[in-house]
């Protein structure tokens, strides 16, 4: 039996909808600027391909938890609603036509961003880790198996205190899910347990303490939390 010199990290898990089972999280990859209108609002070029960044697995906030602490060292916390792909099979350099074979299920996620820290890092040409990969920065719904959800193409939206802030369609993605998986698999060997946040539509904006946040994706589910 292995003897650890410090306590071993707890495995991060996400509930599976309708069951007592859980999905173990290996890592979290995220796609930036994958909707044209959001790219425009962030000052991007339509011809620039989407790119990847990551969050640690323990950034996940999964049900039954419904409270997200306002993070430290920021005055400008933003919401970004996203479709999340749960990977259930390994793959490297996967063709687009075969990418759907890696999908175990889908969830609704929110990429929380310390926008002021991200922008400061951009201005200095530095990495964004402190703006994206902080504690509790990845709220998520239960995962719906692909056998139940199919491959969604419908509405994606988020509201803050009952007011809709982002409202789009998954079909508006610049790179669709299969293309995202194929591209990611060129950069990393994907494994069961990986989550991919696939980008957000336009309308990202600030959150403050006390805000009630509710996001939904048609045929996938809902995520909700309070900023405390």
Residue pairs with C-beta under 8 A, 6 or more apart in sequence:
9 58
11 24
11 25
12 24
12 25
12 57
12 58
12 60
12 62
13 22
13 23
13 24
13 25
13 62
14 22
14 23
14 25
14 60
14 62
14 86
14 107
14 140
14 142
14 143
14 195
15 21
15 22
15 23
15 62
15 63
15 64
15 142
15 143
16 22
16 23
16 105
16 142
16 143
16 145
17 141
17 142
17 143
17 144
17 145
17 148
17 221
18 148
23 86
23 104
23 105
23 143
23 193
24 193
25 57
25 60
25 193
25 195
26 57
26 191
26 192
26 193
26 194
27 54
27 56
27 57
27 193
27 194
27 195
28 54
28 55
28 56
28 57
28 59
28 60
28 138
28 194
28 195
28 196
28 197
29 52
29 53
29 54
29 184
29 188
29 194
29 195
29 196
29 197
30 52
30 53
30 54
30 55
30 82
30 111
30 132
30 196
30 197
30 199
31 50
31 51
31 52
31 175
31 180
31 196
31 197
31 198
31 199
32 50
32 51
32 52
32 53
32 199
33 39
33 42
33 44
33 48
33 50
33 51
33 174
33 199
34 50
34 173
34 174
34 175
34 180
34 198
34 199
34 200
35 168
35 172
35 173
35 174
35 199
35 200
35 201
35 202
36 46
36 172
36 174
37 168
37 172
37 201
37 202
38 199
38 200
38 201
38 202
38 203
38 204
39 45
39 46
39 48
39 174
40 46
40 202
41 202
41 203
41 204
42 204
49 174
49 175
50 174
50 175
50 180
50 183
50 199
52 183
52 184
52 187
53 128
53 132
53 133
54 133
55 111
55 132
55 133
55 137
55 138
55 197
56 133
58 135
59 133
59 134
59 135
59 136
59 137
59 138
60 138
60 139
60 140
60 195
61 68
61 136
61 138
61 139
61 140
61 225
62 139
62 140
62 142
63 141
63 142
65 225
66 224
66 225
66 226
67 225
67 226
67 228
68 112
68 136
68 139
68 213
68 225
68 226
68 227
68 228
69 135
69 136
69 227
69 228
70 77
70 207
70 208
70 209
70 227
70 228
71 77
71 112
71 114
71 134
71 135
71 136
71 137
73 114
73 117
73 130
74 114
74 115
74 116
74 117
75 116
76 114
76 115
76 116
76 206
77 112
77 113
77 114
77 115
77 206
77 207
77 208
77 227
78 112
78 113
78 115
78 204
78 205
78 206
78 207
79 110
79 112
79 158
79 160
79 165
79 166
79 204
79 205
79 207
79 213
79 215
80 110
80 111
80 112
80 113
80 166
80 200
80 204
81 108
81 109
81 110
81 156
81 157
81 158
81 166
81 200
81 201
81 215
81 217
82 108
82 109
82 110
82 111
82 156
82 197
82 198
82 199
82 200
83 106
83 107
83 108
83 109
83 152
83 156
83 170
83 177
83 197
83 198
83 217
83 220
84 106
84 107
84 108
84 109
84 140
84 143
84 195
84 196
84 197
84 198
85 103
85 106
85 177
85 180
85 181
85 195
85 196
85 198
86 103
86 104
86 105
86 106
86 107
86 143
86 194
86 195
87 102
87 103
87 104
87 181
87 190
87 191
87 192
87 193
87 194
87 195
87 196
88 102
88 103
88 104
88 105
88 192
89 101
89 102
89 104
89 192
90 102
90 189
90 190
90 191
90 192
91 98
91 99
91 101
91 102
91 181
91 185
91 189
91 190
92 185
92 189
92 190
93 185
93 186
94 102
94 181
94 182
94 185
94 190
95 182
96 178
96 179
96 182
97 178
99 177
99 178
99 179
99 181
99 182
99 185
100 151
100 177
100 178
100 181
102 181
102 185
102 190
103 146
103 151
103 177
103 181
104 143
104 145
104 146
104 192
105 143
105 144
105 145
105 146
105 148
105 149
106 143
106 144
106 146
106 149
106 152
106 217
106 220
107 140
107 141
107 142
107 143
107 144
107 195
107 220
107 221
107 223
108 140
108 141
108 215
108 216
108 217
108 220
108 221
108 222
108 223
109 138
109 139
109 140
109 141
109 195
109 197
109 215
109 223
110 138
110 139
110 140
110 158
110 213
110 215
110 223
110 225
111 132
111 137
111 138
111 197
111 200
112 134
112 136
112 137
112 138
112 139
112 207
113 131
113 132
113 137
113 204
114 130
114 131
114 132
114 134
115 131
115 206
116 131
117 128
117 130
117 131
118 128
118 131
118 132
119 131
121 127
121 128
121 130
121 131
122 128
138 197
139 213
139 223
139 225
140 195
140 223
141 215
141 220
141 221
141 222
141 223
142 221
144 220
144 221
149 219
149 220
150 219
151 177
152 170
152 217
152 218
152 219
152 220
153 169
153 170
153 171
154 169
154 170
154 217
154 218
154 219
155 167
155 168
155 169
155 170
155 216
155 217
155 218
156 166
156 167
156 168
156 169
156 170
156 201
156 215
156 216
156 217
156 218
157 164
157 166
157 167
157 168
157 215
157 216
157 217
158 164
158 165
158 166
158 203
158 213
158 214
158 215
158 216
159 165
159 213
159 214
159 215
160 205
160 207
160 211
160 212
160 213
161 211
161 212
162 212
165 203
165 204
165 205
166 200
166 201
166 202
166 203
166 204
167 201
167 203
168 201
168 202
168 203
169 201
170 217
172 201
173 180
173 198
173 199
174 199
175 183
175 199
177 198
180 196
180 198
181 190
181 196
184 190
184 196
207 213
207 227
208 227
209 227
209 228
210 226
210 227
210 228
211 226
211 227
212 224
212 226
213 224
213 225
213 226
213 227
214 222
214 223
214 224
215 222
215 223
215 224
216 222
216 223
